[in-house]
Amino acid sequence: MNLETQKELLTQNYRAVDMLKDGITKKLLKSEPYIVGDYFSKMGFKFIKESNQKQYITKVNLIGIYHVQIKFRDQYIDLYTGESEACIGTRIARLIKQASGENRDDETHSAGELLYNKFSKYGRKDLWLNNLRVRFLQIKDINDMLGSTSFPYHNLFDKEYLTLVDTDRKLLLQTLEQGVIDRLAPIGNRQAQRMMDQKRYFNNIKLFEELCQTVNTQTPNNLKVKELQH
């Protein structure tokens, strides 16, 4: 089944897809938060379990959906949601590189840019780097949730079925990623199409602005961070 037909079927069956997006979002938020540890290799960083910091992951082939948060006052600020069909670690590395001001001119990352403009350029990289958390669902976990879910497709001669686990991987991950973004509206994502949980979004904004305000009193040069635009 070609890619355009798959896209069409996902659109036609949006109610069922929305239920799957709800489930993915809930499972992602319940997953283990990982501390971003030392740079491990050209493929990314160590992911250290927050609940047991003696355990960590250095796999280079984590594929799936990830959600980046900043821990602040025992709460988690939703910063960025993304997907990777190659390596989640390299995506996190790109974010950190931008946030640290070490990116090339042709490298951009919206959440990294936000962190750089609010903290790093004022000498307070520690405020986000020490508190960065990553949650993720690997593709095998996603496929387990999808199970044997399939959608019928009627062509001129016969009826076919699109089984979701057999959907083009990039299309599937991007579809589910957008669902998580719409439900959480992370402050570092630019492509939120719907803000489905306004209470959560505005709490993210409130906590992030409070974190920004800590720069005002602790920066030696007394530089101030601009208010987050929303």
PAKOL-310235 format. One line per field, with one value per residue: x, y, z of N, C-alpha, C in turn; chain; residue number from 1; residue in one letter. Coordinates in nm, 4 decimals. Layout:
N
nX <- [X,...]
nY <- [Y,...]
nZ <- [Z,...]
caX <- [X,...]
caY <- [Y,...]
caZ <- [Z,...]
cX <- [X,...]
cY <- [Y,...]
cZ <- [Z,...]
c <- [A,...]
k <- [NUM,...]
r <- [A,...]
//
This chain:
230
nX <- [0.0860,0.0665,0.2335,0.0723,-0.1857,-0.1825,-0.1606,-0.4069,-0.5853,-0.5247,-0.6127,-0.8883,-0.9730,-0.9693,-1.0816,-1.0311,-0.7528,-0.7034,-0.7679,-0.5620,-0.3487,-0.4048,-0.3571,-0.0838,0.0288,-0.0350,0.1031,0.3638,0.4051,0.3995,0.6238,0.9656,1.1591,1.4614,1.7822,1.9947,2.3075,2.6685,2.8409,2.8473,2.9221,2.9693,2.7116,2.5435,2.4203,2.4642,2.1818,2.0519,1.8855,1.6367,1.5255,1.7055,2.0160,2.2410,2.1996,2.2073,2.1607,2.3224,2.2680,2.2787,2.0815,1.8169,1.4892,1.1943,0.9449,1.0068,1.0147,1.0973,1.1712,1.1944,1.2998,1.1671,1.1300,1.0219,0.8398,0.7510,0.8373,0.6993,0.8934,0.9766,0.8717,0.9504,1.0398,1.2212,1.3533,1.5934,1.7946,1.7391,1.9150,2.0903,1.9203,1.8675,2.1240,2.1536,1.9710,2.0915,2.3342,2.2556,2.1353,2.3549,2.4919,2.6646,2.6119,2.6233,2.5777,2.3928,2.2485,1.9650,1.7439,1.4420,1.3703,1.6234,1.7175,1.5463,1.6274,1.8919,1.8621,1.7278,1.8776,2.1533,2.3037,2.3272,2.5024,2.3989,2.3722,2.3625,2.1127,1.9286,2.0628,2.1347,1.8907,1.7520,1.5315,1.4480,1.1986,1.0886,0.9358,1.0028,1.0041,0.9191,0.7648,0.5609,0.4507,0.3569,0.1444,-0.0190,-0.0911,-0.2918,-0.4383,-0.6179,-0.7116,-0.9708,-0.9436,-1.0891,-1.0479,-1.0763,-1.1107,-1.0917,-1.0831,-0.8586,-0.6465,-0.5005,-0.2664,-0.1654,0.0913,0.2321,0.2458,0.4128,0.7094,0.8156,0.5959,0.4111,0.5394,0.5600,0.2913,0.1968,0.3679,0.2823,0.0338,0.0978,0.2234,0.0076,-0.1506,0.0031,0.1305,0.4129,0.6439,0.8642,0.8178,0.7283,0.5249,0.2680,-0.0627,-0.3074,-0.4237,-0.4819,-0.4884,-0.5193,-0.4830,-0.2605,-0.0694,-0.0548,0.0336,0.2863,0.3996,0.3899,0.5596,0.7972,0.8507,0.8932,1.1283,1.2911,1.3044,1.4827,1.7269,1.7574,1.8345,2.0628,2.2581,2.5800,2.6291,2.3893,2.2074,1.8998,1.6411,1.4278,1.0677,0.8861,0.7347,0.3926]
nY <- [-0.1188,0.2159,0.5215,0.7565,0.6529,0.5312,0.7584,0.8764,0.6870,0.6996,0.9556,0.9353,0.7617,0.9052,0.9213,0.6763,0.6848,0.9075,0.8049,0.6260,0.8052,0.9330,0.7224,0.6723,0.9148,0.9163,0.6875,0.7606,0.9745,0.8373,0.6908,0.6047,0.8753,1.0014,1.1179,1.3374,1.2401,1.2342,1.3160,1.0560,0.9324,0.9930,0.9465,1.0372,1.0898,0.9597,0.8109,0.8382,0.6631,0.8236,0.7235,0.5358,0.5973,0.4521,0.3039,0.3126,0.4058,0.3510,0.3035,0.3314,0.3110,0.3822,0.4009,0.5797,0.7679,1.0662,1.2670,1.5705,1.7229,1.9781,1.9587,2.1167,2.2477,2.0034,1.9478,1.8891,2.0560,2.0714,2.0579,1.9778,1.7693,1.4946,1.2782,0.9902,0.7900,0.6796,0.7473,0.8406,0.9539,1.1155,1.3199,1.4437,1.5270,1.7196,1.9128,1.9902,2.0876,2.3153,2.4583,2.5110,2.6878,2.5961,2.5170,2.4818,2.7271,2.6252,2.4518,2.4036,2.4171,2.4349,2.4176,2.4104,2.6600,2.8239,2.7634,2.8505,3.1281,3.2096,3.1264,3.0203,3.2169,3.4041,3.3003,3.0942,2.8186,2.5957,2.5906,2.4677,2.2425,2.0716,1.9867,1.8658,1.6285,1.3193,1.1336,0.8362,0.6328,0.3330,0.1963,-0.0694,-0.0800,0.0906,-0.0509,-0.2725,-0.1565,-0.0836,-0.3263,-0.5485,-0.3660,-0.2467,-0.0861,-0.0779,-0.0758,0.0105,-0.0753,-0.0645,-0.3292,-0.4997,-0.5515,-0.4177,-0.4232,-0.1969,-0.2569,-0.1168,-0.1529,-0.2157,0.0121,0.2752,0.3539,0.6123,0.7768,0.6792,0.7388,1.0186,1.0883,1.0037,1.1505,1.4151,1.3995,1.3777,1.6239,1.7986,1.7375,1.8013,2.0398,2.1359,2.3865,2.4387,2.3450,2.4223,2.3399,2.2898,2.2108,2.1971,2.2986,2.1032,2.0697,2.3154,2.3987,2.2542,2.3538,2.6312,2.6083,2.5061,2.7320,2.9152,2.7926,2.7874,3.0591,3.1304,2.9904,3.1264,3.3716,3.3238,3.3739,3.6468,3.7233,3.5820,3.6122,3.7379,3.9832,4.1011,4.0800,4.0610,3.8304,3.8251,3.8294,3.5302,3.4918,3.4594]
nZ <- [0.0000,-0.0940,0.0197,0.0188,0.0223,0.2715,0.4369,0.3799,0.4851,0.7585,0.8104,0.7487,0.9466,1.1868,1.4432,1.5726,1.5551,1.7134,1.9658,1.9979,2.0043,2.2450,2.4234,2.3771,2.4616,2.7380,2.8230,2.7632,2.9404,3.1760,3.1677,3.2550,3.3742,3.2434,3.3352,3.1632,3.0979,3.0885,2.7840,2.5566,2.3104,1.9572,1.8956,2.0920,2.4317,2.7665,2.9145,3.2201,3.4700,3.6573,3.8896,3.9771,3.9871,3.9350,3.7188,3.3674,3.0195,2.7148,2.4560,2.1016,1.9233,1.9814,1.8919,1.8274,2.0050,2.1838,2.4835,2.6177,2.9233,3.1789,3.5045,3.7813,4.0933,4.1889,3.9920,3.6462,3.3595,3.0437,2.7694,2.5038,2.2347,2.0301,1.7492,1.6372,1.3870,1.3793,1.5854,1.9046,2.0838,1.9318,1.8577,2.1027,2.1566,1.9602,2.0459,2.2895,2.1982,2.0524,2.2623,2.4149,2.2649,2.0727,1.8205,1.4596,1.1978,1.0198,1.1707,1.3602,1.6409,1.7939,2.0720,2.1862,2.1092,2.2572,2.5228,2.5142,2.4671,2.6962,2.9166,2.8787,2.7434,2.9350,3.1081,3.2647,3.2123,3.3713,3.4906,3.3224,3.2171,3.4297,3.5055,3.3055,3.1652,3.0087,2.8552,2.6939,2.4384,2.2946,1.9615,1.9639,2.1945,2.1229,1.9057,2.0437,2.1809,1.9690,1.8643,1.6823,1.5418,1.2657,0.9538,0.7120,0.3527,0.0529,-0.2730,-0.6336,-0.6986,-0.4800,-0.1192,0.1071,0.4009,0.6255,0.8495,1.1491,1.2613,1.0408,0.9006,0.7233,0.8848,0.9445,0.8865,1.0734,1.3215,1.3042,1.2946,1.5475,1.7092,1.6533,1.7701,2.0439,2.0823,2.0330,2.2509,2.4755,2.4201,2.4278,2.5357,2.3791,2.1259,1.7909,1.6279,1.7293,1.6709,1.7871,2.1059,2.3456,2.6169,2.7989,3.0619,3.1493,2.9703,3.0353,3.2946,3.2474,3.1239,3.3378,3.5311,3.3851,3.3473,3.6119,3.6577,3.4788,3.6097,3.8132,3.7092,3.7186,3.9793,4.0299,3.8416,3.7884,3.6506,3.6710,3.4646,3.2894,3.2043,2.9267,2.9312,2.8679,2.5595,2.4883]
caX <- [0.0000,0.1576,0.2361,-0.0419,-0.3032,-0.1701,-0.1953,-0.5510,-0.6540,-0.5064,-0.7004,-1.0276,-1.0000,-0.9089,-1.1309,-0.9523,-0.6147,-0.7011,-0.7646,-0.4257,-0.2648,-0.4294,-0.2875,0.0604,0.0640,-0.0420,0.2118,0.4885,0.4168,0.4197,0.7508,1.0773,1.2369,1.6059,1.8712,2.0909,2.4392,2.7851,2.8482,2.8962,2.9883,2.9129,2.5700,2.4576,2.4538,2.4118,2.0528,2.0628,1.7554,1.6188,1.4898,1.8217,2.1186,2.3479,2.1629,2.2016,2.1505,2.4117,2.2345,2.2798,1.9761,1.6827,1.3980,1.0605,0.8989,1.0679,0.9569,1.1993,1.1155,1.2855,1.2492,1.1765,1.0472,0.9561,0.7441,0.8156,0.7940,0.7042,0.9772,0.9842,0.8396,1.0024,1.0471,1.3404,1.3558,1.7346,1.8600,1.6890,2.0302,2.1443,1.8253,1.8926,2.2536,2.1325,1.9060,2.1895,2.4328,2.1952,2.1146,2.4855,2.5494,2.7744,2.5609,2.6644,2.4759,2.2902,2.1832,1.8686,1.6531,1.3594,1.3817,1.7602,1.7252,1.4772,1.7125,2.0089,1.8231,1.6786,1.9710,2.2958,2.3744,2.3460,2.5933,2.3267,2.3480,2.3367,1.9714,1.8546,2.1395,2.1280,1.7514,1.6915,1.4843,1.3987,1.1160,1.0731,0.8739,1.0680,0.9106,0.8611,0.6598,0.4512,0.3881,0.2811,0.0188,-0.1026,-0.1412,-0.3336,-0.5305,-0.6068,-0.8172,-1.0015,-0.9285,-1.1604,-1.0060,-1.1728,-1.1253,-1.0869,-1.0708,-0.7327,-0.6406,-0.3747,-0.2347,-0.0859,0.2322,0.2951,0.2463,0.5441,0.7546,0.8273,0.4593,0.3507,0.6012,0.5231,0.1490,0.1846,0.4394,0.1946,-0.0710,0.1521,0.2442,-0.1233,-0.2057,0.0860,0.1759,0.5404,0.6739,0.9731,0.7745,0.6637,0.4232,0.1435,-0.1782,-0.4187,-0.3850,-0.5907,-0.4869,-0.4750,-0.4388,-0.1226,0.0156,-0.0316,0.1171,0.4230,0.4432,0.4080,0.6802,0.9135,0.8767,0.9524,1.2669,1.3607,1.3255,1.5980,1.8442,1.7659,1.8998,2.1845,2.3563,2.6730,2.6162,2.2523,2.1326,1.7655,1.5856,1.2995,0.9520,0.8517,0.6217,0.2868]
caY <- [0.0000,0.3301,0.6151,0.8476,0.5775,0.5163,0.8882,0.8944,0.5992,0.7537,1.0729,0.8889,0.6931,0.9942,0.8957,0.5655,0.7323,0.9961,0.7210,0.5745,0.9182,0.9499,0.6149,0.6931,1.0291,0.8739,0.5930,0.8369,1.0517,0.7443,0.6208,0.6456,0.9924,0.9805,1.2323,1.3388,1.2330,1.2783,1.2840,0.9184,0.9098,1.0799,0.9135,1.0991,1.1011,0.8583,0.8357,0.7814,0.6505,0.9149,0.6460,0.4575,0.6626,0.3584,0.2404,0.4079,0.3514,0.4147,0.2512,0.4316,0.2812,0.4020,0.4511,0.5984,0.9024,1.1116,1.3877,1.6366,1.8082,2.0386,1.9393,2.2413,2.2415,1.8716,1.9366,1.8741,2.1484,2.0091,2.1423,1.9424,1.6332,1.4640,1.1374,0.9551,0.6536,0.6416,0.7503,0.9469,1.0189,1.2224,1.4324,1.5129,1.5934,1.8400,2.0109,2.0407,2.1644,2.4464,2.5265,2.5506,2.7851,2.5309,2.4697,2.5508,2.8179,2.5495,2.3629,2.4750,2.3372,2.5380,2.4112,2.4492,2.8057,2.8821,2.7498,2.9375,3.2686,3.2386,3.0911,2.9994,3.3395,3.4809,3.2261,3.0051,2.6899,2.4966,2.5883,2.3687,2.1203,1.9839,1.9502,1.8118,1.4915,1.2640,1.0127,0.7883,0.5042,0.2732,0.1515,-0.1983,-0.0505,0.1485,-0.1596,-0.3538,-0.0855,-0.0850,-0.4622,-0.5875,-0.2648,-0.2273,-0.0092,-0.1307,0.0103,-0.0457,-0.0293,-0.0986,-0.4727,-0.5806,-0.4778,-0.4408,-0.3711,-0.1378,-0.2857,-0.0009,-0.1866,-0.2255,0.1459,0.3357,0.3892,0.7572,0.8299,0.6417,0.8147,1.1602,1.1000,0.9927,1.2666,1.5318,1.3800,1.4117,1.7693,1.8625,1.7126,1.8606,2.1721,2.1730,2.5267,2.4495,2.2993,2.5261,2.2873,2.2507,2.2482,2.2125,2.3027,2.0243,2.0780,2.4524,2.4097,2.2045,2.4461,2.7549,2.5741,2.5012,2.8704,2.9734,2.7366,2.8280,3.1995,3.1333,2.9476,3.2388,3.4780,3.2955,3.4326,3.7881,3.7459,3.5026,3.6451,3.8391,4.1119,4.1487,4.0820,4.0065,3.7534,3.8756,3.7453,3.4349,3.5405,3.3612]
caZ <- [0.0000,-0.1051,0.1326,0.0129,0.0658,0.4161,0.4954,0.3629,0.5800,0.8935,0.8191,0.7486,1.0735,1.2859,1.5792,1.6262,1.5683,1.8304,2.0861,2.0074,2.0468,2.3888,2.4937,2.3648,2.5467,2.8780,2.8502,2.7580,3.0633,3.2875,3.1487,3.3411,3.3316,3.2439,3.3431,3.0535,3.1586,3.0119,2.6422,2.5500,2.1823,1.8552,1.8811,2.1926,2.5718,2.8564,2.9770,3.3542,3.5343,3.7700,4.0085,4.0188,3.9066,3.9026,3.5931,3.2563,2.8847,2.6184,2.3241,1.9953,1.8263,2.0361,1.7895,1.8800,2.0402,2.3081,2.5430,2.7002,3.0272,3.2760,3.6401,3.8566,4.2143,4.1906,3.8830,3.5160,3.2546,2.9110,2.6846,2.3620,2.1941,1.8977,1.7109,1.5614,1.3340,1.3731,1.7161,1.9921,2.1462,1.8475,1.8632,2.2290,2.1411,1.8789,2.1337,2.3860,2.1241,2.0263,2.3902,2.4665,2.1739,2.0005,1.6921,1.3374,1.1449,0.9494,1.2667,1.4454,1.7237,1.8583,2.2181,2.2191,2.0944,2.3724,2.6413,2.4986,2.4812,2.8312,3.0235,2.8482,2.7055,3.0570,3.1939,3.3558,3.1474,3.4763,3.5295,3.2435,3.1921,3.5471,3.5337,3.1849,3.1760,2.8826,2.8574,2.5570,2.4060,2.1800,1.8587,2.0033,2.2923,2.0455,1.8307,2.1399,2.2075,1.8480,1.8477,1.5465,1.4914,1.1207,0.8902,0.5786,0.2363,-0.0616,-0.4050,-0.7393,-0.7180,-0.3585,0.0061,0.1764,0.5369,0.6691,0.9889,1.1902,1.2835,0.9085,0.8412,0.7056,1.0198,0.9596,0.8899,1.2014,1.4301,1.2904,1.3302,1.6930,1.7650,1.6460,1.8700,2.1758,2.0829,2.0458,2.3848,2.5802,2.3756,2.4904,2.5057,2.2831,1.9937,1.7109,1.5387,1.7949,1.5903,1.8797,2.2460,2.4006,2.7629,2.8247,3.2007,3.1544,2.8951,3.1102,3.4102,3.1935,3.1053,3.4704,3.5925,3.3070,3.3781,3.7454,3.6404,3.4147,3.7061,3.8994,3.6444,3.7554,4.1081,4.0462,3.7396,3.8424,3.5834,3.6923,3.3383,3.3067,3.0939,2.8807,2.9576,2.7624,2.4812,2.4685]
cX <- [0.0901,0.1377,0.1152,-0.1701,-0.3009,-0.2080,-0.3460,-0.6294,-0.6405,-0.5967,-0.8466,-1.0665,-0.9473,-0.9576,-1.0517,-0.8072,-0.6010,-0.6956,-0.6254,-0.3286,-0.2816,-0.3498,-0.1367,0.1060,0.0666,0.0738,0.3478,0.5109,0.4395,0.5533,0.8594,1.1440,1.3863,1.6782,1.9669,2.2301,2.5488,2.7716,2.9149,2.9740,2.9280,2.7636,2.4842,2.5122,2.4089,2.2751,2.0537,1.9243,1.7446,1.5945,1.6051,1.9408,2.2433,2.3211,2.1532,2.2001,2.2496,2.3851,2.2347,2.1610,1.8360,1.5954,1.2599,1.0260,0.9620,1.0049,1.0580,1.1299,1.2277,1.2237,1.2744,1.0783,0.9611,0.8416,0.8209,0.7537,0.8077,0.7779,0.9666,0.9470,0.8923,0.9956,1.1776,1.3282,1.4997,1.7962,1.8095,1.8064,2.0873,2.0512,1.8451,2.0248,2.2391,2.0680,2.0087,2.2955,2.3817,2.1812,2.2452,2.5534,2.6634,2.7306,2.6206,2.5496,2.3614,2.2202,2.0892,1.7843,1.5740,1.3714,1.5223,1.7789,1.6604,1.5656,1.8360,1.9718,1.7816,1.7839,2.1183,2.3693,2.3923,2.4355,2.5270,2.2823,2.3095,2.1883,1.8890,1.9310,2.1291,1.9885,1.6783,1.6532,1.4284,1.3169,1.1026,0.9976,0.9453,0.9636,0.8464,0.7496,0.5361,0.3768,0.3075,0.1468,-0.0762,-0.1625,-0.1739,-0.4328,-0.5096,-0.7275,-0.8435,-0.9828,-0.9931,-1.1036,-1.1074,-1.2023,-1.1405,-1.0826,-0.9392,-0.7428,-0.5012,-0.3587,-0.1352,0.0614,0.3071,0.2955,0.3901,0.5908,0.7618,0.6896,0.3944,0.4074,0.5639,0.3778,0.1313,0.2546,0.3491,0.0814,-0.0247,0.1720,0.1115,-0.1798,-0.1269,0.1318,0.3054,0.5859,0.7870,0.9399,0.7048,0.5422,0.2973,0.0252,-0.3025,-0.3639,-0.4971,-0.5969,-0.4318,-0.4232,-0.2937,-0.0276,0.0470,0.0449,0.2629,0.4807,0.4766,0.5389,0.8063,0.9497,0.9380,1.0988,1.3497,1.3945,1.4433,1.7261,1.8636,1.8496,2.0341,2.2900,2.4469,2.6556,2.4769,2.1752,1.9982,1.7206,1.4517,1.1879,0.9289,0.7281,0.5195,0.1571]
cY <- [0.1244,0.4305,0.7068,0.7790,0.5576,0.6454,0.9101,0.8107,0.6488,0.8752,1.0310,0.8268,0.7733,0.9679,0.7835,0.6076,0.8240,0.9166,0.6625,0.6839,0.9453,0.8469,0.6318,0.8057,0.9894,0.7808,0.6635,0.9131,0.9639,0.6711,0.6795,0.7729,0.9642,1.1147,1.2245,1.3476,1.2834,1.2403,1.1478,0.8892,1.0051,1.0561,0.9716,1.0935,0.9769,0.9024,0.7615,0.7775,0.7459,0.8371,0.5613,0.5031,0.5777,0.2888,0.3450,0.3340,0.4253,0.3622,0.3635,0.4151,0.2914,0.4689,0.4663,0.7442,0.9414,1.2435,1.4459,1.7305,1.8715,2.0185,2.0650,2.2357,2.1157,1.8595,1.9300,1.9715,2.0782,2.1017,2.1072,1.7962,1.6111,1.3156,1.1140,0.8111,0.6057,0.6350,0.8692,1.0243,1.1325,1.3430,1.5127,1.5885,1.7223,1.9506,2.0748,2.1270,2.3055,2.5251,2.5755,2.6555,2.7292,2.4800,2.5475,2.6387,2.7429,2.4486,2.4447,2.3754,2.4353,2.5359,2.4511,2.5995,2.8764,2.8779,2.8387,3.0832,3.3050,3.2178,3.0951,3.1287,3.4351,3.4067,3.1299,2.8757,2.5823,2.4830,2.4903,2.2375,2.0223,1.9305,1.8934,1.6656,1.4466,1.1387,0.9650,0.6566,0.4511,0.2160,0.0184,-0.1796,0.0063,0.0398,-0.2514,-0.2900,-0.0920,-0.2219,-0.4938,-0.4880,-0.2423,-0.1510,-0.0651,-0.0267,-0.0589,0.0117,-0.0777,-0.2479,-0.5527,-0.4900,-0.5178,-0.3860,-0.3139,-0.1690,-0.1801,-0.0336,-0.2008,-0.0919,0.1931,0.3933,0.5398,0.8207,0.8011,0.7256,0.9623,1.1834,1.0976,1.1082,1.3897,1.5217,1.4160,1.5623,1.8421,1.8485,1.7822,2.0024,2.2140,2.3114,2.5440,2.3982,2.4119,2.4746,2.2372,2.3015,2.2707,2.2167,2.2342,2.0276,2.2148,2.4696,2.3645,2.3015,2.5712,2.7295,2.5620,2.6414,2.9350,2.9240,2.7821,2.9735,3.2142,3.0904,3.0585,3.3481,3.4507,3.3510,3.5760,3.8115,3.6763,3.5309,3.7573,3.9770,4.1719,4.1647,4.0165,3.9324,3.8127,3.7785,3.6518,3.4852,3.4294,3.4325]
cZ <- [0.0000,0.0091,0.1342,0.0593,0.2165,0.4877,0.4922,0.4636,0.7232,0.9155,0.8288,0.8828,1.1923,1.4276,1.6458,1.6480,1.6892,1.9605,2.1072,2.0535,2.1952,2.4685,2.4918,2.4575,2.6935,2.9134,2.8512,2.8880,3.1860,3.2777,3.2389,3.2890,3.3451,3.2531,3.2246,3.1141,3.0675,2.8655,2.6282,2.4227,2.0823,1.8371,1.9925,2.3339,2.6484,2.9055,3.1104,3.4187,3.6527,3.8992,4.0619,3.9348,3.8851,3.7692,3.4829,3.1234,2.7956,2.4777,2.2203,1.9014,1.8847,1.9306,1.8511,1.9031,2.1737,2.3529,2.6403,2.7987,3.1090,3.4137,3.7214,3.9727,4.2178,4.0910,3.7513,3.4159,3.1199,2.8151,2.5366,2.3413,2.0535,1.8689,1.6366,1.5141,1.3199,1.5124,1.7975,2.0535,2.0636,1.8453,1.9911,2.2216,2.0616,1.9622,2.2267,2.3173,2.0957,2.1560,2.4506,2.3792,2.0914,1.8634,1.5756,1.2884,1.0766,1.0391,1.3555,1.5242,1.8090,2.0101,2.2628,2.2104,2.2122,2.4966,2.6333,2.5260,2.6226,2.9405,2.9820,2.8160,2.8234,3.1569,3.2892,3.2873,3.2498,3.5091,3.4479,3.2317,3.3085,3.5732,3.4121,3.2071,3.0411,2.9114,2.7136,2.5520,2.2830,2.0842,1.8965,2.1056,2.2221,1.9691,1.9212,2.1710,2.0878,1.8238,1.7026,1.4865,1.3418,1.0689,0.7503,0.4695,0.1163,-0.1907,-0.5093,-0.7445,-0.5892,-0.2357,0.0728,0.3189,0.5628,0.8172,1.0371,1.2118,1.1504,0.8345,0.8231,0.8395,1.0413,0.9700,1.0240,1.3154,1.4240,1.3288,1.4808,1.7635,1.7655,1.7468,2.0091,2.1877,2.1033,2.1865,2.4942,2.5488,2.4445,2.4445,2.4049,2.1441,1.9197,1.6364,1.6095,1.7129,1.6763,2.0217,2.3242,2.5525,2.8017,2.9674,3.2136,3.0858,2.9776,3.2397,3.3678,3.1797,3.2394,3.5340,3.5184,3.3348,3.5175,3.7399,3.5756,3.5157,3.7986,3.8390,3.6913,3.8811,4.1193,3.9401,3.7894,3.7815,3.5955,3.5611,3.3612,3.1809,3.0553,2.9166,2.8398,2.6912,2.4629,2.4373]
c <- [A,A,A,A,A,A,A,A,A,A,A,A,A,A,A,A,A,A,A,A,A,A,A,A,A,A,A,A,A,A,A,A,A,A,A,A,A,A,A,A,A,A,A,A,A,A,A,A,A,A,A,A,A,A,A,A,A,A,A,A,A,A,A,A,A,A,A,A,A,A,A,A,A,A,A,A,A,A,A,A,A,A,A,A,A,A,A,A,A,A,A,A,A,A,A,A,A,A,A,A,A,A,A,A,A,A,A,A,A,A,A,A,A,A,A,A,A,A,A,A,A,A,A,A,A,A,A,A,A,A,A,A,A,A,A,A,A,A,A,A,A,A,A,A,A,A,A,A,A,A,A,A,A,A,A,A,A,A,A,A,A,A,A,A,A,A,A,A,A,A,A,A,A,A,A,A,A,A,A,A,A,A,A,A,A,A,A,A,A,A,A,A,A,A,A,A,A,A,A,A,A,A,A,A,A,A,A,A,A,A,A,A,A,A,A,A,A,A,A,A,A,A,A,A,A,A,A,A,A,A]
k <- [1,2,3,4,5,6,7,8,9,10,11,12,13,14,15,16,17,18,19,20,21,22,23,24,25,26,27,28,29,30,31,32,33,34,35,36,37,38,39,40,41,42,43,44,45,46,47,48,49,50,51,52,53,54,55,56,57,58,59,60,61,62,63,64,65,66,67,68,69,70,71,72,73,74,75,76,77,78,79,80,81,82,83,84,85,86,87,88,89,90,91,92,93,94,95,96,97,98,99,100,101,102,103,104,105,106,107,108,109,110,111,112,113,114,115,116,117,118,119,120,121,122,123,124,125,126,127,128,129,130,131,132,133,134,135,136,137,138,139,140,141,142,143,144,145,146,147,148,149,150,151,152,153,154,155,156,157,158,159,160,161,162,163,164,165,166,167,168,169,170,171,172,173,174,175,176,177,178,179,180,181,182,183,184,185,186,187,188,189,190,191,192,193,194,195,196,197,198,199,200,201,202,203,204,205,206,207,208,209,210,211,212,213,214,215,216,217,218,219,220,221,222,223,224,225,226,227,228,229,230]
r <- [M,N,L,E,T,Q,K,E,L,L,T,Q,N,Y,R,A,V,D,M,L,K,D,G,I,T,K,K,L,L,K,S,E,P,Y,I,V,G,D,Y,F,S,K,M,G,F,K,F,I,K,E,S,N,Q,K,Q,Y,I,T,K,V,N,L,I,G,I,Y,H,V,Q,I,K,F,R,D,Q,Y,I,D,L,Y,T,G,E,S,E,A,C,I,G,T,R,I,A,R,L,I,K,Q,A,S,G,E,N,R,D,D,E,T,H,S,A,G,E,L,L,Y,N,K,F,S,K,Y,G,R,K,D,L,W,L,N,N,L,R,V,R,F,L,Q,I,K,D,I,N,D,M,L,G,S,T,S,F,P,Y,H,N,L,F,D,K,E,Y,L,T,L,V,D,T,D,R,K,L,L,L,Q,T,L,E,Q,G,V,I,D,R,L,A,P,I,G,N,R,Q,A,Q,R,M,M,D,Q,K,R,Y,F,N,N,I,K,L,F,E,E,L,C,Q,T,V,N,T,Q,T,P,N,N,L,K,V,K,E,L,Q,H]
//
